Amino acid sequence: MAQDHSGHHGQGHAENHDWYEKLKQPGSNASCCNAQKKRPDGVLEGDCRPTRAYQKDDGMWYALLNGRWVPVPPRVVLKDLSPDGNSHICAGPSGVIFCFLGGSPKS
């Protein structure tokens, strides 16, 4: 099954949960992967998910979050690379971004 890269809350979390749970918010020991729960169909849902993103010439990242392009605050950008080379965002249902991993330029 192809992953959804629209950045919608809960989409694609279960497929990547094993490495999402190891991510830490920059400057703290707090997890990026919060609010884990099982939906009625048994699928694990959480704050991290695949997304599409791009980086402008000034270094600022923009990512799809719940179907809208938003600027990613530099303080939440992780230096790590994702295992799949794609962009991933960890944000609560209200849209607060906890962590972001930029992917390759075409992600």
Gaussian input, Z-matrix of N, CA and C with variables (Angstrom, degrees):
# hf/3-21g

backbone

0 1
 N
 C     1     B1
 C     2     B2     1     A1
 N     3     B3     2     A2     1     D1
 C     4     B4     3     A3     2     D2
 C     5     B5     4     A4     3     D3
 N     6     B6     5     A5     4     D4
 C     7     B7     6     A6     5     D5
 C     8     B8     7     A7     6     D6
 N     9     B9     8     A8     7     D7
 C    10    B10     9     A9     8     D8
 C    11    B11    10    A10     9     D9
 N    12    B12    11    A11    10    D10
 C    13    B13    12    A12    11    D11
 C    14    B14    13    A13    12    D12
 N    15    B15    14    A14    13    D13
 C    16    B16    15    A15    14    D14
 C    17    B17    16    A16    15    D15
 N    18    B18    17    A17    16    D16
 C    19    B19    18    A18    17    D17
 C    20    B20    19    A19    18    D18
 N    21    B21    20    A20    19    D19
 C    22    B22    21    A21    20    D20
 C    23    B23    22    A22    21    D21
 N    24    B24    23    A23    22    D22
 C    25    B25    24    A24    23    D23
 C    26    B26    25    A25    24    D24
 N    27    B27    26    A26    25    D25
 C    28    B28    27    A27    26    D26
 C    29    B29    28    A28    27    D27
 N    30    B30    29    A29    28    D28
 C    31    B31    30    A30    29    D29
 C    32    B32    31    A31    30    D30
 N    33    B33    32    A32    31    D31
 C    34    B34    33    A33    32    D32
 C    35    B35    34    A34    33    D33
 N    36    B36    35    A35    34    D34
 C    37    B37    36    A36    35    D35
 C    38    B38    37    A37    36    D36
 N    39    B39    38    A38    37    D37
 C    40    B40    39    A39    38    D38
 C    41    B41    40    A40    39    D39
 N    42    B42    41    A41    40    D40
 C    43    B43    42    A42    41    D41
 C    44    B44    43    A43    42    D42
 N    45    B45    44    A44    43    D43
 C    46    B46    45    A45    44    D44
 C    47    B47    46    A46    45    D45
 N    48    B48    47    A47    46    D46
 C    49    B49    48    A48    47    D47
 C    50    B50    49    A49    48    D48
 N    51    B51    50    A50    49    D49
 C    52    B52    51    A51    50    D50
 C    53    B53    52    A52    51    D51
 N    54    B54    53    A53    52    D52
 C    55    B55    54    A54    53    D53
 C    56    B56    55    A55    54    D54
 N    57    B57    56    A56    55    D55
 C    58    B58    57    A57    56    D56
 C    59    B59    58    A58    57    D57
 N    60    B60    59    A59    58    D58
 C    61    B61    60    A60    59    D59
 C    62    B62    61    A61    60    D60
 N    63    B63    62    A62    61    D61
 C    64    B64    63    A63    62    D62
 C    65    B65    64    A64    63    D63
 N    66    B66    65    A65    64    D64
 C    67    B67    66    A66    65    D65
 C    68    B68    67    A67    66    D66
 N    69    B69    68    A68    67    D67
 C    70    B70    69    A69    68    D68
 C    71    B71    70    A70    69    D69
 N    72    B72    71    A71    70    D70
 C    73    B73    72    A72    71    D71
 C    74    B74    73    A73    72    D72
 N    75    B75    74    A74    73    D73
 C    76    B76    75    A75    74    D74
 C    77    B77    76    A76    75    D75
 N    78    B78    77    A77    76    D76
 C    79    B79    78    A78    77    D77
 C    80    B80    79    A79    78    D78
 N    81    B81    80    A80    79    D79
 C    82    B82    81    A81    80    D80
 C    83    B83    82    A82    81    D81
 N    84    B84    83    A83    82    D82
 C    85    B85    84    A84    83    D83
 C    86    B86    85    A85    84    D84
 N    87    B87    86    A86    85    D85
 C    88    B88    87    A87    86    D86
 C    89    B89    88    A88    87    D87
 N    90    B90    89    A89    88    D88
 C    91    B91    90    A90    89    D89
 C    92    B92    91    A91    90    D90
 N    93    B93    92    A92    91    D91
 C    94    B94    93    A93    92    D92
 C    95    B95    94    A94    93    D93
 N    96    B96    95    A95    94    D94
 C    97    B97    96    A96    95    D95
 C    98    B98    97    A97    96    D96
 N    99    B99    98    A98    97    D97
 C   100   B100    99    A99    98    D98
 C   101   B101   100   A100    99    D99
 N   102   B102   101   A101   100   D100
 C   103   B103   102   A102   101   D101
 C   104   B104   103   A103   102   D102
 N   105   B105   104   A104   103   D103
 C   106   B106   105   A105   104   D104
 C   107   B107   106   A106   105   D105
 N   108   B108   107   A107   106   D106
 C   109   B109   108   A108   107   D107
 C   110   B110   109   A109   108   D108
 N   111   B111   110   A110   109   D109
 C   112   B112   111   A111   110   D110
 C   113   B113   112   A112   111   D111
 N   114   B114   113   A113   112   D112
 C   115   B115   114   A114   113   D113
 C   116   B116   115   A115   114   D114
 N   117   B117   116   A116   115   D115
 C   118   B118   117   A117   116   D116
 C   119   B119   118   A118   117   D117
 N   120   B120   119   A119   118   D118
 C   121   B121   120   A120   119   D119
 C   122   B122   121   A121   120   D120
 N   123   B123   122   A122   121   D121
 C   124   B124   123   A123   122   D122
 C   125   B125   124   A124   123   D123
 N   126   B126   125   A125   124   D124
 C   127   B127   126   A126   125   D125
 C   128   B128   127   A127   126   D126
 N   129   B129   128   A128   127   D127
 C   130   B130   129   A129   128   D128
 C   131   B131   130   A130   129   D129
 N   132   B132   131   A131   130   D130
 C   133   B133   132   A132   131   D131
 C   134   B134   133   A133   132   D132
 N   135   B135   134   A134   133   D133
 C   136   B136   135   A135   134   D134
 C   137   B137   136   A136   135   D135
 N   138   B138   137   A137   136   D136
 C   139   B139   138   A138   137   D137
 C   140   B140   139   A139   138   D138
 N   141   B141   140   A140   139   D139
 C   142   B142   141   A141   140   D140
 C   143   B143   142   A142   141   D141
 N   144   B144   143   A143   142   D142
 C   145   B145   144   A144   143   D143
 C   146   B146   145   A145   144   D144
 N   147   B147   146   A146   145   D145
 C   148   B148   147   A147   146   D146
 C   149   B149   148   A148   147   D147
 N   150   B150   149   A149   148   D148
 C   151   B151   150   A150   149   D149
 C   152   B152   151   A151   150   D150
 N   153   B153   152   A152   151   D151
 C   154   B154   153   A153   152   D152
 C   155   B155   154   A154   153   D153
 N   156   B156   155   A155   154   D154
 C   157   B157   156   A156   155   D155
 C   158   B158   157   A157   156   D156
 N   159   B159   158   A158   157   D157
 C   160   B160   159   A159   158   D158
 C   161   B161   160   A160   159   D159
 N   162   B162   161   A161   160   D160
 C   163   B163   162   A162   161   D161
 C   164   B164   163   A163   162   D162
 N   165   B165   164   A164   163   D163
 C   166   B166   165   A165   164   D164
 C   167   B167   166   A166   165   D165
 N   168   B168   167   A167   166   D166
 C   169   B169   168   A168   167   D167
 C   170   B170   169   A169   168   D168
 N   171   B171   170   A170   169   D169
 C   172   B172   171   A171   170   D170
 C   173   B173   172   A172   171   D171
 N   174   B174   173   A173   172   D172
 C   175   B175   174   A174   173   D173
 C   176   B176   175   A175   174   D174
 N   177   B177   176   A176   175   D175
 C   178   B178   177   A177   176   D176
 C   179   B179   178   A178   177   D177
 N   180   B180   179   A179   178   D178
 C   181   B181   180   A180   179   D179
 C   182   B182   181   A181   180   D180
 N   183   B183   182   A182   181   D181
 C   184   B184   183   A183   182   D182
 C   185   B185   184   A184   183   D183
 N   186   B186   185   A185   184   D184
 C   187   B187   186   A186   185   D185
 C   188   B188   187   A187   186   D186
 N   189   B189   188   A188   187   D187
 C   190   B190   189   A189   188   D188
 C   191   B191   190   A190   189   D189
 N   192   B192   191   A191   190   D190
 C   193   B193   192   A192   191   D191
 C   194   B194   193   A193   192   D192
 N   195   B195   194   A194   193   D193
 C   196   B196   195   A195   194   D194
 C   197   B197   196   A196   195   D195
 N   198   B198   197   A197   196   D196
 C   199   B199   198   A198   197   D197
 C   200   B200   199   A199   198   D198
 N   201   B201   200   A200   199   D199
 C   202   B202   201   A201   200   D200
 C   203   B203   202   A202   201   D201
 N   204   B204   203   A203   202   D202
 C   205   B205   204   A204   203   D203
 C   206   B206   205   A205   204   D204
 N   207   B207   206   A206   205   D205
 C   208   B208   207   A207   206   D206
 C   209   B209   208   A208   207   D207
 N   210   B210   209   A209   208   D208
 C   211   B211   210   A210   209   D209
 C   212   B212   211   A211   210   D210
 N   213   B213   212   A212   211   D211
 C   214   B214   213   A213   212   D212
 C   215   B215   214   A214   213   D213
 N   216   B216   215   A215   214   D214
 C   217   B217   216   A216   215   D215
 C   218   B218   217   A217   216   D216
 N   219   B219   218   A218   217   D217
 C   220   B220   219   A219   218   D218
 C   221   B221   220   A220   219   D219
 N   222   B222   221   A221   220   D220
 C   223   B223   222   A222   221   D221
 C   224   B224   223   A223   222   D222
 N   225   B225   224   A224   223   D223
 C   226   B226   225   A225   224   D224
 C   227   B227   226   A226   225   D225
 N   228   B228   227   A227   226   D226
 C   229   B229   228   A228   227   D227
 C   230   B230   229   A229   228   D228
 N   231   B231   230   A230   229   D229
 C   232   B232   231   A231   230   D230
 C   233   B233   232   A232   231   D231
 N   234   B234   233   A233   232   D232
 C   235   B235   234   A234   233   D233
 C   236   B236   235   A235   234   D234
 N   237   B237   236   A236   235   D235
 C   238   B238   237   A237   236   D236
 C   239   B239   238   A238   237   D237
 N   240   B240   239   A239   238   D238
 C   241   B241   240   A240   239   D239
 C   242   B242   241   A241   240   D240
 N   243   B243   242   A242   241   D241
 C   244   B244   243   A243   242   D242
 C   245   B245   244   A244   243   D243
 N   246   B246   245   A245   244   D244
 C   247   B247   246   A246   245   D245
 C   248   B248   247   A247   246   D246
 N   249   B249   248   A248   247   D247
 C   250   B250   249   A249   248   D248
 C   251   B251   250   A250   249   D249
 N   252   B252   251   A251   250   D250
 C   253   B253   252   A252   251   D251
 C   254   B254   253   A253   252   D252
 N   255   B255   254   A254   253   D253
 C   256   B256   255   A255   254   D254
 C   257   B257   256   A256   255   D255
 N   258   B258   257   A257   256   D256
 C   259   B259   258   A258   257   D257
 C   260   B260   259   A259   258   D258
 N   261   B261   260   A260   259   D259
 C   262   B262   261   A261   260   D260
 C   263   B263   262   A262   261   D261
 N   264   B264   263   A263   262   D262
 C   265   B265   264   A264   263   D263
 C   266   B266   265   A265   264   D264
 N   267   B267   266   A266   265   D265
 C   268   B268   267   A267   266   D266
 C   269   B269   268   A268   267   D267
 N   270   B270   269   A269   268   D268
 C   271   B271   270   A270   269   D269
 C   272   B272   271   A271   270   D270
 N   273   B273   272   A272   271   D271
 C   274   B274   273   A273   272   D272
 C   275   B275   274   A274   273   D273
 N   276   B276   275   A275   274   D274
 C   277   B277   276   A276   275   D275
 C   278   B278   277   A277   276   D276
 N   279   B279   278   A278   277   D277
 C   280   B280   279   A279   278   D278
 C   281   B281   280   A280   279   D279
 N   282   B282   281   A281   280   D280
 C   283   B283   282   A282   281   D281
 C   284   B284   283   A283   282   D282
 N   285   B285   284   A284   283   D283
 C   286   B286   285   A285   284   D284
 C   287   B287   286   A286   285   D285
 N   288   B288   287   A287   286   D286
 C   289   B289   288   A288   287   D287
 C   290   B290   289   A289   288   D288
 N   291   B291   290   A290   289   D289
 C   292   B292   291   A291   290   D290
 C   293   B293   292   A292   291   D291
 N   294   B294   293   A293   292   D292
 C   295   B295   294   A294   293   D293
 C   296   B296   295   A295   294   D294
 N   297   B297   296   A296   295   D295
 C   298   B298   297   A297   296   D296
 C   299   B299   298   A298   297   D297
 N   300   B300   299   A299   298   D298
 C   301   B301   300   A300   299   D299
 C   302   B302   301   A301   300   D300
 N   303   B303   302   A302   301   D301
 C   304   B304   303   A303   302   D302
 C   305   B305   304   A304   303   D303
 N   306   B306   305   A305   304   D304
 C   307   B307   306   A306   305   D305
 C   308   B308   307   A307   306   D306
 N   309   B309   308   A308   307   D307
 C   310   B310   309   A309   308   D308
 C   311   B311   310   A310   309   D309
 N   312   B312   311   A311   310   D310
 C   313   B313   312   A312   311   D311
 C   314   B314   313   A313   312   D312
 N   315   B315   314   A314   313   D313
 C   316   B316   315   A315   314   D314
 C   317   B317   316   A316   315   D315
 N   318   B318   317   A317   316   D316
 C   319   B319   318   A318   317   D317
 C   320   B320   319   A319   318   D318

   B1=1.4441
   B2=1.5347
   B3=1.3215
   B4=1.4576
   B5=1.5235
   B6=1.3251
   B7=1.4605
   B8=1.5172
   B9=1.3138
   B10=1.4520
   B11=1.5324
   B12=1.3287
   B13=1.4583
   B14=1.5325
   B15=1.3418
   B16=1.4648
   B17=1.5254
   B18=1.3397
   B19=1.4527
   B20=1.5129
   B21=1.3355
   B22=1.4645
   B23=1.5251
   B24=1.3226
   B25=1.4595
   B26=1.5235
   B27=1.3376
   B28=1.4582
   B29=1.5181
   B30=1.3332
   B31=1.4556
   B32=1.5253
   B33=1.3213
   B34=1.4557
   B35=1.5105
   B36=1.3302
   B37=1.4625
   B38=1.5276
   B39=1.3095
   B40=1.4684
   B41=1.5296
   B42=1.3323
   B43=1.4661
   B44=1.5258
   B45=1.3225
   B46=1.4601
   B47=1.5258
   B48=1.3294
   B49=1.4615
   B50=1.5278
   B51=1.3119
   B52=1.4623
   B53=1.5263
   B54=1.3247
   B55=1.4607
   B56=1.5211
   B57=1.3377
   B58=1.4694
   B59=1.5250
   B60=1.3348
   B61=1.4645
   B62=1.5248
   B63=1.3391
   B64=1.4654
   B65=1.5305
   B66=1.3327
   B67=1.4673
   B68=1.5244
   B69=1.3249
   B70=1.4712
   B71=1.5232
   B72=1.3449
   B73=1.4503
   B74=1.5238
   B75=1.3525
   B76=1.4735
   B77=1.5289
   B78=1.3369
   B79=1.4498
   B80=1.5155
   B81=1.3329
   B82=1.4613
   B83=1.5193
   B84=1.3013
   B85=1.4600
   B86=1.5332
   B87=1.3391
   B88=1.4664
   B89=1.5272
   B90=1.2983
   B91=1.4602
   B92=1.5297
   B93=1.3218
   B94=1.4737
   B95=1.5236
   B96=1.3072
   B97=1.4579
   B98=1.5242
   B99=1.3278
   B100=1.4569
   B101=1.5197
   B102=1.3090
   B103=1.4664
   B104=1.5191
   B105=1.3133
   B106=1.4626
   B107=1.5142
   B108=1.3018
   B109=1.4619
   B110=1.5110
   B111=1.3005
   B112=1.4604
   B113=1.5097
   B114=1.3326
   B115=1.4581
   B116=1.5241
   B117=1.3254
   B118=1.4675
   B119=1.5350
   B120=1.3498
   B121=1.4698
   B122=1.5266
   B123=1.3617
   B124=1.4601
   B125=1.5207
   B126=1.3326
   B127=1.4556
   B128=1.5319
   B129=1.3338
   B130=1.4571
   B131=1.5237
   B132=1.3262
   B133=1.4609
   B134=1.5168
   B135=1.3237
   B136=1.4545
   B137=1.5126
   B138=1.3258
   B139=1.4540
   B140=1.5212
   B141=1.3224
   B142=1.4569
   B143=1.5224
   B144=1.3252
   B145=1.4610
   B146=1.5260
   B147=1.3586
   B148=1.4590
   B149=1.5255
   B150=1.3203
   B151=1.4585
   B152=1.5207
   B153=1.3054
   B154=1.4554
   B155=1.5211
   B156=1.3381
   B157=1.4600
   B158=1.5182
   B159=1.3236
   B160=1.4570
   B161=1.5208
   B162=1.3359
   B163=1.4559
   B164=1.5263
   B165=1.3284
   B166=1.4670
   B167=1.5277
   B168=1.3369
   B169=1.4659
   B170=1.5256
   B171=1.3470
   B172=1.4685
   B173=1.5335
   B174=1.3369
   B175=1.4641
   B176=1.5126
   B177=1.3208
   B178=1.4745
   B179=1.5183
   B180=1.3452
   B181=1.4576
   B182=1.5254
   B183=1.3216
   B184=1.4640
   B185=1.5151
   B186=1.3244
   B187=1.4612
   B188=1.5191
   B189=1.3321
   B190=1.4537
   B191=1.5226
   B192=1.3114
   B193=1.4575
   B194=1.5222
   B195=1.3092
   B196=1.4666
   B197=1.5349
   B198=1.3412
   B199=1.4605
   B200=1.5192
   B201=1.3433
   B202=1.4724
   B203=1.5260
   B204=1.3418
   B205=1.4627
   B206=1.5307
   B207=1.3312
   B208=1.4615
   B209=1.5279
   B210=1.3468
   B211=1.4680
   B212=1.5301
   B213=1.3216
   B214=1.4620
   B215=1.5286
   B216=1.3380
   B217=1.4668
   B218=1.5377
   B219=1.3384
   B220=1.4689
   B221=1.5256
   B222=1.3406
   B223=1.4716
   B224=1.5263
   B225=1.3506
   B226=1.4660
   B227=1.5321
   B228=1.3434
   B229=1.4667
   B230=1.5243
   B231=1.3332
   B232=1.4647
   B233=1.5231
   B234=1.3109
   B235=1.4649
   B236=1.5272
   B237=1.3347
   B238=1.4645
   B239=1.5231
   B240=1.3145
   B241=1.4548
   B242=1.5143
   B243=1.3082
   B244=1.4624
   B245=1.5215
   B246=1.3175
   B247=1.4688
   B248=1.5236
   B249=1.3314
   B250=1.4687
   B251=1.5319
   B252=1.3412
   B253=1.4567
   B254=1.5207
   B255=1.3296
   B256=1.4601
   B257=1.5226
   B258=1.3256
   B259=1.4590
   B260=1.5288
   B261=1.3307
   B262=1.4595
   B263=1.5182
   B264=1.3383
   B265=1.4562
   B266=1.5290
   B267=1.3243
   B268=1.4661
   B269=1.5242
   B270=1.3197
   B271=1.4588
   B272=1.5140
   B273=1.3177
   B274=1.4573
   B275=1.5208
   B276=1.3257
   B277=1.4604
   B278=1.5325
   B279=1.3462
   B280=1.4647
   B281=1.5258
   B282=1.3515
   B283=1.4617
   B284=1.5148
   B285=1.3314
   B286=1.4654
   B287=1.5261
   B288=1.3454
   B289=1.4652
   B290=1.5214
   B291=1.3465
   B292=1.4644
   B293=1.5233
   B294=1.3410
   B295=1.4613
   B296=1.5260
   B297=1.3359
   B298=1.4616
   B299=1.5134
   B300=1.3275
   B301=1.4643
   B302=1.5139
   B303=1.3242
   B304=1.4577
   B305=1.5225
   B306=1.3067
   B307=1.4507
   B308=1.5072
   B309=1.3097
   B310=1.4488
   B311=1.5162
   B312=1.3251
   B313=1.4610
   B314=1.5346
   B315=1.3123
   B316=1.4635
   B317=1.5266
   B318=1.3391
   B319=1.4658
   B320=1.5053
   A1=109.39
   A2=118.06
   A3=123.35
   A4=109.63
   A5=115.35
   A6=119.41
   A7=110.22
   A8=115.50
   A9=123.54
   A10=107.19
   A11=117.75
   A12=121.85
   A13=111.69
   A14=116.84
   A15=121.00
   A16=112.17
   A17=116.86
   A18=120.46
   A19=114.38
   A20=117.59
   A21=120.28
   A22=110.18
   A23=116.44
   A24=122.34
   A25=110.37
   A26=115.66
   A27=121.64
   A28=115.10
   A29=118.72
   A30=121.59
   A31=110.73
   A32=117.44
   A33=121.94
   A34=115.14
   A35=117.83
   A36=119.84
   A37=111.80
   A38=116.67
   A39=120.73
   A40=111.82
   A41=117.32
   A42=121.25
   A43=112.41
   A44=118.04
   A45=122.27
   A46=113.83
   A47=117.11
   A48=121.30
   A49=113.04
   A50=118.31
   A51=120.81
   A52=112.83
   A53=118.57
   A54=118.40
   A55=112.13
   A56=119.07
   A57=120.03
   A58=110.62
   A59=117.30
   A60=120.02
   A61=112.95
   A62=118.21
   A63=121.78
   A64=112.50
   A65=117.66
   A66=121.49
   A67=111.51
   A68=115.89
   A69=122.06
   A70=109.38
   A71=115.96
   A72=120.81
   A73=109.19
   A74=116.67
   A75=119.50
   A76=111.63
   A77=115.77
   A78=121.08
   A79=115.26
   A80=117.55
   A81=119.40
   A82=109.63
   A83=115.02
   A84=120.27
   A85=110.37
   A86=116.45
   A87=120.97
   A88=109.88
   A89=115.49
   A90=121.12
   A91=111.25
   A92=115.91
   A93=121.32
   A94=109.53
   A95=116.06
   A96=124.03
   A97=109.02
   A98=116.02
   A99=121.36
   A100=110.93
   A101=116.88
   A102=123.84
   A103=113.20
   A104=116.95
   A105=119.96
   A106=109.83
   A107=116.54
   A108=121.12
   A109=108.58
   A110=115.16
   A111=119.81
   A112=109.54
   A113=114.63
   A114=119.81
   A115=108.15
   A116=117.37
   A117=119.89
   A118=113.28
   A119=116.63
   A120=119.17
   A121=112.44
   A122=117.11
   A123=121.37
   A124=114.76
   A125=119.28
   A126=122.35
   A127=109.45
   A128=116.19
   A129=121.75
   A130=109.05
   A131=116.52
   A132=122.12
   A133=108.59
   A134=117.31
   A135=120.37
   A136=111.42
   A137=115.96
   A138=121.30
   A139=114.57
   A140=119.13
   A141=121.86
   A142=110.87
   A143=114.93
   A144=119.83
   A145=110.39
   A146=116.00
   A147=119.70
   A148=109.91
   A149=116.29
   A150=121.07
   A151=109.45
   A152=116.42
   A153=121.89
   A154=106.56
   A155=116.13
   A156=119.97
   A157=109.83
   A158=114.22
   A159=120.19
   A160=108.15
   A161=114.31
   A162=120.42
   A163=108.42
   A164=116.09
   A165=120.82
   A166=109.91
   A167=115.32
   A168=121.11
   A169=113.06
   A170=116.78
   A171=120.09
   A172=112.63
   A173=117.21
   A174=121.82
   A175=114.61
   A176=117.98
   A177=121.70
   A178=110.05
   A179=115.29
   A180=121.55
   A181=110.50
   A182=115.85
   A183=123.99
   A184=106.54
   A185=116.39
   A186=120.71
   A187=110.65
   A188=115.28
   A189=120.51
   A190=108.10
   A191=115.93
   A192=121.87
   A193=107.11
   A194=115.16
   A195=121.34
   A196=111.41
   A197=114.85
   A198=120.94
   A199=115.55
   A200=118.13
   A201=121.91
   A202=109.76
   A203=116.93
   A204=120.92
   A205=108.95
   A206=116.67
   A207=121.59
   A208=109.53
   A209=117.35
   A210=119.70
   A211=109.04
   A212=115.82
   A213=121.27
   A214=107.92
   A215=118.31
   A216=119.79
   A217=110.16
   A218=118.28
   A219=120.61
   A220=113.43
   A221=118.42
   A222=121.28
   A223=113.19
   A224=119.33
   A225=120.99
   A226=112.80
   A227=116.45
   A228=120.07
   A229=109.41
   A230=115.84
   A231=121.75
   A232=109.72
   A233=116.30
   A234=121.31
   A235=111.10
   A236=116.58
   A237=121.52
   A238=110.61
   A239=115.27
   A240=121.49
   A241=107.85
   A242=116.49
   A243=119.28
   A244=109.36
   A245=117.57
   A246=121.08
   A247=113.65
   A248=117.00
   A249=119.39
   A250=113.36
   A251=117.85
   A252=120.85
   A253=114.76
   A254=117.50
   A255=122.00
   A256=110.49
   A257=115.60
   A258=120.98
   A259=109.65
   A260=115.56
   A261=121.87
   A262=108.10
   A263=115.63
   A264=121.25
   A265=108.69
   A266=115.83
   A267=121.82
   A268=106.07
   A269=115.58
   A270=121.08
   A271=109.30
   A272=115.56
   A273=120.99
   A274=111.87
   A275=116.87
   A276=121.45
   A277=113.06
   A278=117.33
   A279=120.46
   A280=112.42
   A281=117.03
   A282=120.49
   A283=115.24
   A284=118.35
   A285=120.91
   A286=108.04
   A287=116.43
   A288=121.53
   A289=109.32
   A290=115.44
   A291=121.63
   A292=111.20
   A293=116.53
   A294=122.33
   A295=109.63
   A296=114.79
   A297=120.86
   A298=108.71
   A299=115.61
   A300=122.03
   A301=107.02
   A302=115.79
   A303=120.15
   A304=110.39
   A305=115.48
   A306=120.70
   A307=111.75
   A308=115.75
   A309=120.18
   A310=108.81
   A311=119.10
   A312=121.19
   A313=115.47
   A314=117.78
   A315=119.40
   A316=113.36
   A317=118.59
   A318=120.56
   A319=111.25
   D1=131.92
   D2=179.26
   D3=-71.48
   D4=142.96
   D5=178.66
   D6=-78.47
   D7=145.71
   D8=174.64
   D9=-82.52
   D10=124.28
   D11=179.77
   D12=-111.62
   D13=30.39
   D14=-178.61
   D15=-85.79
   D16=-8.63
   D17=179.39
   D18=76.15
   D19=16.46
   D20=179.37
   D21=-75.51
   D22=138.66
   D23=-177.49
   D24=-54.82
   D25=129.55
   D26=177.11
   D27=88.31
   D28=-15.41
   D29=-177.84
   D30=-81.01
   D31=122.66
   D32=175.54
   D33=82.73
   D34=2.85
   D35=-178.47
   D36=-67.83
   D37=-47.32
   D38=-173.58
   D39=-57.84
   D40=-38.49
   D41=-177.42
   D42=-66.52
   D43=-24.35
   D44=-175.51
   D45=-118.19
   D46=6.70
   D47=-173.36
   D48=-54.69
   D49=-37.85
   D50=-175.58
   D51=-57.53
   D52=-38.06
   D53=178.12
   D54=-96.90
   D55=-22.86
   D56=174.33
   D57=-59.80
   D58=-40.56
   D59=-175.43
   D60=-66.30
   D61=-13.70
   D62=178.81
   D63=-90.99
   D64=-11.68
   D65=-178.08
   D66=-73.36
   D67=138.87
   D68=178.84
   D69=-117.32
   D70=141.74
   D71=177.36
   D72=-63.81
   D73=137.45
   D74=-179.42
   D75=-54.48
   D76=133.96
   D77=177.11
   D78=78.70
   D79=7.45
   D80=179.15
   D81=-150.32
   D82=175.73
   D83=176.70
   D84=-102.24
   D85=8.90
   D86=-179.15
   D87=-73.52
   D88=142.90
   D89=-179.64
   D90=-71.99
   D91=145.80
   D92=171.78
   D93=-77.70
   D94=-26.72
   D95=-172.01
   D96=-95.59
   D97=93.05
   D98=-176.90
   D99=-116.20
   D100=173.91
   D101=174.00
   D102=55.42
   D103=41.49
   D104=177.99
   D105=-73.19
   D106=134.76
   D107=176.74
   D108=-157.77
   D109=161.68
   D110=176.34
   D111=-99.72
   D112=133.46
   D113=175.45
   D114=-74.04
   D115=168.55
   D116=178.73
   D117=-56.18
   D118=-26.96
   D119=179.00
   D120=-85.34
   D121=4.64
   D122=175.17
   D123=89.34
   D124=-2.82
   D125=-179.14
   D126=-79.11
   D127=133.60
   D128=179.21
   D129=-72.58
   D130=130.94
   D131=-178.47
   D132=-123.00
   D133=142.19
   D134=178.73
   D135=-155.81
   D136=-171.78
   D137=-173.40
   D138=-81.42
   D139=-19.31
   D140=-178.65
   D141=-93.87
   D142=143.69
   D143=178.63
   D144=-163.17
   D145=158.92
   D146=175.94
   D147=-67.25
   D148=151.67
   D149=177.65
   D150=-150.52
   D151=170.78
   D152=170.83
   D153=-99.42
   D154=144.77
   D155=-178.31
   D156=-154.23
   D157=160.86
   D158=173.96
   D159=-145.65
   D160=158.64
   D161=-179.33
   D162=-118.65
   D163=129.52
   D164=178.18
   D165=-79.23
   D166=167.88
   D167=-179.20
   D168=-57.75
   D169=-27.16
   D170=-179.95
   D171=-82.38
   D172=1.66
   D173=178.12
   D174=92.85
   D175=-7.02
   D176=-179.43
   D177=-74.82
   D178=133.30
   D179=176.95
   D180=-92.81
   D181=146.69
   D182=173.14
   D183=-129.14
   D184=135.45
   D185=-176.12
   D186=-135.41
   D187=153.39
   D188=172.47
   D189=-76.70
   D190=122.45
   D191=178.38
   D192=-129.35
   D193=112.92
   D194=-177.43
   D195=53.71
   D196=39.92
   D197=175.29
   D198=84.42
   D199=2.38
   D200=-179.98
   D201=-121.99
   D202=141.44
   D203=174.98
   D204=-75.93
   D205=126.11
   D206=-179.89
   D207=-132.37
   D208=150.42
   D209=173.34
   D210=-72.28
   D211=142.98
   D212=178.55
   D213=-99.22
   D214=120.23
   D215=179.57
   D216=-59.46
   D217=130.40
   D218=-178.06
   D219=-54.29
   D220=-29.99
   D221=-177.35
   D222=-66.82
   D223=-15.40
   D224=-178.43
   D225=-104.14
   D226=-0.61
   D227=-178.15
   D228=-78.35
   D229=122.00
   D230=177.95
   D231=-83.84
   D232=147.10
   D233=178.93
   D234=-81.18
   D235=-18.17
   D236=-179.43
   D237=-65.21
   D238=157.71
   D239=172.07
   D240=-104.75
   D241=146.25
   D242=178.69
   D243=-76.41
   D244=150.24
   D245=-179.62
   D246=-60.18
   D247=-27.18
   D248=-177.10
   D249=-98.84
   D250=-0.12
   D251=178.75
   D252=78.21
   D253=1.57
   D254=-179.69
   D255=-96.76
   D256=168.78
   D257=175.95
   D258=-84.68
   D259=146.61
   D260=179.44
   D261=-140.08
   D262=145.42
   D263=-179.35
   D264=-130.76
   D265=141.42
   D266=175.52
   D267=-118.87
   D268=112.75
   D269=-177.11
   D270=-149.15
   D271=145.44
   D272=179.12
   D273=-73.19
   D274=170.39
   D275=179.86
   D276=-57.18
   D277=-27.07
   D278=-179.51
   D279=-80.22
   D280=-9.80
   D281=179.50
   D282=101.39
   D283=-0.21
   D284=177.00
   D285=-70.23
   D286=124.37
   D287=-177.75
   D288=-89.90
   D289=126.05
   D290=178.02
   D291=-93.70
   D292=-42.49
   D293=-175.81
   D294=-151.69
   D295=154.01
   D296=177.79
   D297=-146.47
   D298=136.92
   D299=173.57
   D300=-119.82
   D301=120.46
   D302=177.19
   D303=-79.63
   D304=143.75
   D305=179.16
   D306=-99.76
   D307=-163.08
   D308=175.73
   D309=-66.81
   D310=160.55
   D311=-174.63
   D312=-53.79
   D313=-27.35
   D314=-177.79
   D315=-91.65
   D316=3.90
   D317=-175.67
   D318=-75.86

